[in-house]
Amino acid sequence: MTCGGCKTSVEKHLGSIELVTNVEVSSEIEEVTITLEHPVSIDVFKKVLPKKFNLFEKPNISSTHKITSISEKGQEVSKAKQLQPLFIIFFYLATAVIFLNYKDWNPRGMMFDFMGLFFIVFSFFKMLDLKNFPTSFSMYDPLAKKIRFYGWIYPFIETLLGLLFLMRIKLLSAVVITIIILGITTVGVIKTLMNKKKIQCACLGTALKLPMTEATLIENTLMLSMSIFLVLSS
C-alpha cells in the first residue's frame, strides 16, 4: 500500500462484507486486522479486494479473549483522543457565533452564522485531501456510493452553502439543500452505527483520522434540526 487511497480502498472493500464489524489497516507495516461476527474464509476477502492487492493470513499466536479485552479498552481511549479535533472545532465555531452576535441576540442570525462557518470549516478540511475524500465518503453516504462524482463535488457544495449562509443569499434554497444532503448522509451514518461497522468518518475529510461514532450522528442531527427550524420559521 503506497498511499492513503490504497488504505481507504482496502478498508472499503473488506468492510463491505456483511459479517465484518471493523477493519483496521496499517499501511506502514502492510497489515490489516479484521473483526468478524463469525469466522469467514480468507478466500472471501480475496474476492472482494481489487486485483492489485494480495492478502495472506497471519497465524494467530495470542489468546483471542485477552486481545479483545485489551483492544476494546485501548480503542475507547483512542476514540476520545481522535474526536478531540471535532470538539475543538465545534467550540471555536460556537465562540465565533457568540462574538458575531453578542450585540443582537437573533436566533435565526446565529443559526445562519453557525451553519455558514460549519460548512466553510468542514469543506476546508475535506479539500486538504480531495483525492481520497470521495472513496472514504462513499463508505457510508448512500448517494456517494452510487454516484462517485457526487463525492468529488460535495466539498464544493459545502463551500457554496457556507458562503450563502454567511452572505445571507438564497437562504431558503440553501436550507433546503442542507436538509437534503445531510438527510442522505445521516441515513448512511445510522446504518453504519446500527451495523456496528467501525470506519473512518469523512466529515473532516481524510487528513484527520476520525472514527465514525455517535458524535457524527449528533453533529448531523444538530444541523438538520436548525435547518428544519429555519424552514418552519421562514
Secondary structure, DSSP 8 states (H G I E B T S, - for coil): --SHHHHHHHHHHHHTSTTEEEEEEETTTTEEEEEESS---HHHHHHHS-TT---------S-HHHHHHHHHHHHHHHHHHHTHHHHHHHHHHHHHHHHHHTTS--HHHHHHHHHHHHHHHHHHHHHTTTTTHHHHHTTT-HHHHH-HHHHHHHHHHHHHHHHHHHHT-SHHHHHHHHHHHHHHHHHHHHHHHHTT-B-EE-TTTTTS-EE--HHHHHHHHHHHHHHHHHHHT-
